[in-house]
Amino acid sequence: MALLYKADPVRGQHWQALFAEHAPDIEWRAWPDIGNPEEIEYLAAWTAPDDVAQVLPNLKVLFALSAGVDQLDLSRLPPDLPVVRLLDPGITRGMCEYASWAVLSLHRDMLRYRQQQVARCWQAHLLQPAANRRIGVMGLGTQAQQILATLAPLGFALSGWARSARHLPGVKCYAGEEQLPDFLGQCDILLCVLPLTEQTQGILDRQLFAQLPKGAALINMGRGGHLVEADLLAALDSGQLSGAVLDVLQEEPAPPHHPFWTHPQIVLTPHIAAMTQPQSAFGVLLENIRRFERGEPMLGEVDRTLGY
């Protein structure tokens, strides 16, 4: 059997070495040198080739090399082709690190202190205890649950919102559209880790910002498509929001003229909250291949009706 890799070629070399050492029975191939396409049963990729059914006629599983699959057009894939997202523990650790840094930066007023440094202004401001700072997380999947568990020892008041009801220790959980206003009304810092679907496209908009306490802050670690960028600028300019940490944008990389580059109340990072690491992800991918071969359910298989 053969596996075709279609993603970053540098990291691909690490993947190839791991397969050679631990799974020599699986032939490794790298796009675009696919060899005989009829021999390829597995595709590990960031995006799929156009007309994948014609290009790879015997493809059995598409493994997305990411925690989400919104970069894939699921409607163009064969309906019976399993699509599996990557449950890489390295991604989870990275997300927790980034979330902790972003929350603490906003909590400790680092955007203001950065502006003061540029202005050569030495001025202290009142410190807010963590217990008085309310952190709300939108999306309560695996990543969000680990982020909340990482933040818990710091003493913040934690809450979470999802489409369906969840119960997490130490977290006040809200569910559904009817409970969204109550959730938003008590978020001093709102962190988005929702999957990007038709329902969540543009969810971070003017109407949502208006329901947050005045002076709240935003962290977007989901996808650029969650955020209506013009609405964020308006909310910052009006004082409804005090700051934002953004790891994702509608267009990546951000063009040179993008207003987020120079906005004093925005910290912008180039989609680096977490990255797939071959060393930590390899075992997960290989285990799913073995599960498929044994006829067992794979971990992270996407529900096409939900989009994640």
C-alpha positions in Angstrom: 0.0 0.0 0.0 1.1 3.6 -0.5 0.5 6.9 1.3 0.6 10.2 -0.6 1.8 13.3 1.3 0.6 16.7 0.1 1.7 19.5 2.4 4.9 21.3 3.5 7.9 19.6 2.0 10.3 20.4 4.8 8.1 18.7 7.4 7.4 16.0 4.9 11.0 14.9 5.2 10.4 14.3 9.0 7.2 12.4 8.2 9.0 10.2 5.7 11.8 9.3 8.1 9.2 8.3 10.7 7.3 6.1 8.3 10.6 4.5 7.1 11.5 3.6 10.7 8.2 2.6 12.2 5.9 1.6 9.2 8.1 0.3 6.4 5.1 -1.6 5.0 3.5 1.7 4.0 5.2 3.2 0.9 5.8 6.9 1.3 5.2 9.2 -1.7 5.2 13.0 -1.9 3.1 15.2 -4.1 3.5 15.8 -7.1 5.7 12.6 -7.6 2.8 10.2 -7.1 4.0 7.3 -9.2 1.3 4.8 -10.1 -1.9 6.5 -8.7 -3.8 3.2 -8.5 -1.4 2.1 -5.7 -2.2 5.0 -3.4 -4.7 4.1 -0.7 -4.2 6.9 1.8 -3.8 10.7 1.3 -2.3 12.9 4.1 -2.7 16.5 3.1 -3.6 20.0 4.0 -5.7 20.3 0.8 -6.9 17.6 -1.6 -6.0 17.6 -5.3 -8.8 18.8 -7.6 -10.9 15.9 -8.8 -9.3 13.6 -6.2 -11.5 10.7 -7.3 -10.0 10.8 -10.8 -6.5 11.5 -9.7 -6.5 8.8 -7.0 -9.0 6.2 -8.1 -8.3 3.7 -5.2 -8.1 6.2 -2.4 -9.6 4.8 0.8 -9.0 7.6 3.4 -8.2 11.3 3.4 -6.2 12.3 6.5 -6.3 16.1 7.0 -3.0 17.3 8.5 -4.9 19.7 10.7 -7.2 19.9 13.7 -9.9 21.4 11.5 -11.1 20.6 7.9 -12.6 24.0 6.8 -9.7 24.3 4.3 -11.2 21.3 2.4 -14.2 21.6 0.2 -16.1 18.6 1.5 -18.8 18.9 -1.2 -16.2 18.1 -3.9 -15.0 14.9 -2.2 -16.5 11.5 -2.9 -19.4 11.2 -0.4 -18.2 7.7 0.8 -14.6 8.8 1.3 -13.8 9.0 5.0 -12.2 12.3 6.0 -10.2 12.2 9.3 -8.8 15.3 11.1 -5.6 15.0 13.0 -5.9 14.8 16.8 -2.3 15.7 17.4 -1.4 16.2 21.1 1.2 18.7 20.0 -1.5 20.9 18.5 -3.4 20.8 21.8 -0.3 21.8 23.8 0.5 24.6 21.4 -3.1 25.9 21.6 -3.0 25.9 25.4 0.3 27.8 25.4 -1.0 30.4 23.0 -4.3 30.8 24.9 -2.5 31.2 28.2 -0.1 33.9 26.8 -3.0 35.8 25.1 -5.3 35.7 28.1 -2.5 36.8 30.4 -1.4 39.5 28.0 -4.9 41.0 28.0 -5.5 40.4 31.7 -2.2 42.2 32.7 -2.9 45.1 30.3 0.2 44.4 28.1 -1.2 46.2 25.1 -1.4 49.4 27.1 2.1 48.9 28.5 3.5 48.2 25.1 2.0 51.6 23.9 3.5 53.2 26.9 6.9 51.8 26.2 6.8 53.2 22.7 5.9 56.6 24.2 8.6 56.3 26.9 5.8 56.6 29.5 6.5 54.9 32.9 3.1 54.6 34.5 1.6 51.7 36.6 -2.1 50.9 36.4 -4.4 49.1 38.9 -3.9 45.3 38.9 -7.1 43.3 38.5 -7.1 40.0 40.4 -7.6 37.0 38.2 -10.6 35.9 40.3 -12.3 39.1 39.1 -11.6 38.5 35.4 -14.2 36.4 33.5 -12.9 34.3 30.7 -15.3 32.9 28.2 -14.5 30.3 25.6 -16.6 29.8 22.5 -16.5 26.2 21.4 -16.2 23.4 23.9 -14.4 20.7 21.9 -11.2 18.9 22.8 -9.0 22.0 22.3 -11.3 24.3 24.3 -11.5 21.8 27.2 -7.8 21.6 27.4 -7.4 25.4 27.3 -9.9 25.8 30.1 -8.1 23.2 32.1 -4.8 25.0 31.6 -6.3 28.4 32.6 -8.1 27.0 35.7 -5.1 27.0 38.1 -4.6 30.7 37.4 -7.8 31.5 39.2 -9.9 33.0 36.5 -13.7 32.8 36.5 -14.3 30.4 33.5 -17.3 29.9 31.3 -17.9 28.2 28.0 -20.5 28.1 25.2 -21.3 25.5 22.6 -24.2 24.6 20.3 -25.1 21.6 22.5 -25.0 21.3 26.3 -21.7 20.3 28.0 -20.7 19.8 31.6 -17.2 20.6 32.7 -15.9 20.8 36.2 -15.2 24.4 37.3 -16.7 25.9 34.1 -20.1 27.5 33.8 -21.4 26.1 30.6 -23.9 27.7 28.3 -25.6 26.1 25.2 -27.5 27.1 22.1 -28.6 30.4 20.6 -31.0 31.1 23.5 -28.1 31.1 26.1 -25.6 33.0 23.9 -26.5 36.5 25.2 -26.2 35.5 28.8 -22.8 33.9 28.1 -21.5 37.0 26.2 -22.8 39.4 28.9 -20.4 38.0 31.4 -17.2 37.7 29.3 -14.4 40.1 30.1 -12.1 38.2 27.7 -13.8 36.2 24.9 -11.7 33.4 23.3 -13.0 31.8 20.1 -11.9 28.2 19.2 -15.0 27.3 17.3 -14.8 25.1 14.1 -15.6 27.1 11.0 -19.0 26.1 9.6 -21.8 27.7 7.7 -23.4 28.5 11.2 -20.2 30.0 12.6 -19.1 32.0 9.6 -19.0 35.7 10.6 -20.2 35.0 14.2 -17.7 37.5 15.7 -19.6 40.5 14.4 -21.0 43.9 15.5 -24.1 42.3 17.1 -22.0 39.9 19.2 -19.6 42.6 20.3 -22.5 44.7 21.5 -23.5 42.0 23.9 -20.1 41.9 25.6 -19.4 44.1 28.6 -18.0 47.5 27.5 -14.2 47.3 27.4 -14.1 43.5 26.9 -11.3 41.9 24.8 -11.2 39.3 22.0 -8.9 36.4 21.2 -9.5 34.6 17.9 -7.7 31.3 17.6 -10.4 29.7 15.4 -10.4 30.8 11.8 -10.3 34.1 10.0 -13.8 33.4 8.7 -15.2 33.7 12.2 -14.4 37.4 12.4 -16.1 40.4 10.6 -12.9 42.5 10.5 -14.6 45.8 9.9 -16.9 45.2 12.9 -13.9 44.6 15.1 -12.3 47.9 14.0 -15.5 49.7 14.7 -15.9 48.1 18.2 -12.3 49.0 19.1 -12.7 52.6 17.9 -15.9 53.1 19.9 -14.4 51.6 23.1 -16.9 48.7 23.1 -13.8 46.5 22.9 -10.5 47.4 24.5 -8.2 45.0 22.6 -7.8 41.9 20.5 -5.3 39.1 19.9 -5.7 37.6 16.5 -3.9 34.5 15.1 -6.0 34.2 12.0 -7.4 36.5 9.3 -9.8 36.4 6.4 -6.8 36.7 4.0 -3.5 35.1 5.0 -0.9 36.4 4.8 -2.2 39.8 5.7 -1.6 42.3 2.8 0.8 45.1 3.6 -2.0 47.7 3.7 -4.2 45.7 6.2 -5.2 48.0 9.1 -4.5 45.3 11.7 -0.7 45.6 11.2 -0.5 49.0 12.8 -3.6 49.1 15.1 -2.4 49.9 18.7 -5.1 47.7 20.3 -4.4 44.6 18.2 -1.8 42.0 18.5 -1.4 40.0 15.3 0.3 36.7 14.9 0.7 34.7 11.6 -1.4 31.6 12.4 1.1 30.1 14.8 -1.0 29.2 17.8 -0.3 25.6 17.1 1.4 23.7 14.3 1.3 20.0 13.4 4.5 18.3 14.6 5.4 15.1 12.9 7.0 13.7 16.0 3.8 14.0 18.1 1.3 13.5 15.2 2.9 10.4 13.6 1.6 7.9 16.2 -2.0 9.3 15.8 -1.9 9.0 12.0 -0.4 5.5 12.0 -2.8 4.3 14.6 -5.7 5.5 12.5 -4.3 3.6 9.4 -4.0 0.5 11.5 -7.6 1.0 12.8 -8.9 1.3 9.3 -7.1 -1.8 8.2 -8.6 -3.7 11.2 -12.1 -2.4 10.4 -12.2 -0.3 13.5 -13.5 3.3 13.9 -10.9 5.9 13.3 -10.3 8.7 15.8 -11.2 12.2 14.5 -13.4 11.0 11.6 -15.4 14.0 10.3 -19.2 14.1 10.4 -20.0 15.5 6.9 -23.3 16.9 8.2 -21.6 19.0 10.8 -18.5 19.9 8.9 -16.1 18.8 11.7 
